[in-house]
Amino acid sequence: MTQTEWDCDGDTIVDYTGVSATTSWASPGTRNVTATIHGPDGRSDTGSVAVTVTDQSNPVPSILGSNVWQRDVGANFTLTSTSTDNWMIQREEWRVDGLLAAAFTHANSEFTHSLNVTGNHTVELTVVDGAGNAAATVVTVVVRDATKPVVSEI
């Protein structure tokens, strides 16, 4: 009887037996897959192949809450990232009206900022994973002048 043993993680321990094996890895890198075939006469032969695992999926950027925020001139606001990735998030960058305002080397960052100009402002969160894949999302911050008008006597 012929038997094939598969070591898919390079630890020399048999992970699967059978004519074929299906496996997956949780992170990118180069893996050594070894197959040992045992023949019916007691002889065996071993072959190996290096498998390169790459991360080709983009992270999923997400900002907790609404897509539109309203704030008064000079009032702080805090946005929280709830971004995800299938492997790891390496960096999160926050831009306000196209200018880099903060960068973090981890996921789920909190960004606190204030704006002193009325109007609509774009806040963009760019998320980069460990393989360099990137994606971005935006929210709009509407800044209004909250001071009451002064009415002089008539």
Disulfide bonds with the S-S distance in Angstrom:
none
